[in-house]
Amino acid sequence: MTISSTPGKIILFGEHAVVYGRPALAVPVTQVHADVEVLDSDSAGVWIQAPDIHLHAELNTLPSDHPIASVIHNLFFLSRISPFPSLNIKITSTIPVASGLGSGAAVTVALTRAVSTHINYPMTDEQVNAFAYEIEKLHHGTPSGIDNTVITYAKPVYFIKGQPIETLQVAKPFTIVIGNTGISAPTKESVGDVRKLWEADKAKWETVFDEIGNIAKQARKALESDSLLSNTLGKLMNQNHTLLQELTVSSPELDKLVSAARSAGALGAKMSGGGRGGNMIALVESDQAESVATALIKAGAKNTIITQVS
Ligand code: PMV
């Protein structure tokens, strides 16, 4: 049997502007994960079981652009293994779908690693990352590649589209509370809407992307320098949220959770990921994490995760 497990991820700064070449910061979230098991099968074919999405089917009965089927078809194509081996693949995930925690990329990376290892087609992290990016493109149009990168390397990253990966050295661990609106919002739609805005007035939105990019740069400096951390990072989160509101990707539910976190004493808060639903994050002193999480639930969050970034 071959097993692979990958964490979820959360974007700290820079979403949306990252699609237009500006830097963004993201970190793995190990409290949630996607897990894949691969076994040789006694019955012919590639059998896929994904109980979380009520899927139990043979590969060839799925549409070829199905997110899971496309990973397996592309891996077999790449490895040139013929005929297809008979396999049983089990996929489970605790990462909520379409919520900004990278569920799709996490399943892709775990599935790629488990199947490639099982069929003796070893892949480096770099190859897994590049492969997962191509799969992300099939399903999301114009992804920046940040999700697959953070999830493949499972490390905090300072990410610029198309540039070599830079991992972050966090000077002092810090705590964030993640609040889930419970609204699933496809990233593809918010990214598409931002593109429409940008196409209608490139000069205006390029300036906004520059501002977001500068926030991500300052945040990196703060993260890497102990003394700047708590003073600066929270303010930068608040500024980043305002710019995301201008980009029309926040929502009343996200704004409500962001305000609730700030009122409960968070150092700063913002929406995270594609927006319109999904998750928000709040930077907190570790002894305030529980009370901020409680305030988020009272303000309508469906669940919260407290995570330490180090
Ligand atoms: O919704 P998520 O967490 O997968 O994040 C998407 C981040 C965007 O910047 C909006 C899109 C992208 O491809 O980077």
Boltz pocket constraint, residues with backbone or C-beta under 6 A from the ligand:
constraints:
  - pocket:
      binder: B
      contacts: [[A, 9], [A, 11], [A, 14], [A, 15], [A, 16], [A, 17], [A, 18], [A, 19], [A, 99], [A, 100], [A, 101], [A, 102], [A, 142], [A, 143], [A, 144], [A, 145], [A, 146], [A, 147], [A, 185], [A, 187], [A, 191], [A, 272], [A, 273], [A, 274], [A, 275]]
      max_distance: 6.0
